[in-house]
Amino acid sequence: MKTVFSPLAEKQLKKLPKIVQILIARKVRNIEGEIVVANMKFLSGYKGLYRIRVGDYRLVFRKYTNKAYFILIGHRREIYLLLKKLWK
């Protein structure tokens, strides 16, 4: 499965600490290798959106047949507020 990052997600990823970036890269590689990710859950209230938990950080993405499009990456206290602003 191919992974694509939105410009906003790339910007958010670059602002995170290096160790968190490494952990996120591992999760993304698991998705690319089509390994089942344990913390992947459907976001209720948002059609077609999923999230992956990496410590205190969340990756929000949309899953297509052969592609995962990452929309947002951020801390759990901020990510859902930002998601609500973007989607409403």
Secondary structure, DSSP 8 states (H G I E B T S, - for coil): -EEEE-HHHHHHHHHS-HHHHHHHHHHHHHHHTT---TTEEE-TTSTTEEEEEETTEEEEEEE-SSEEEEEEEEEHHHHHHHHHHHH-
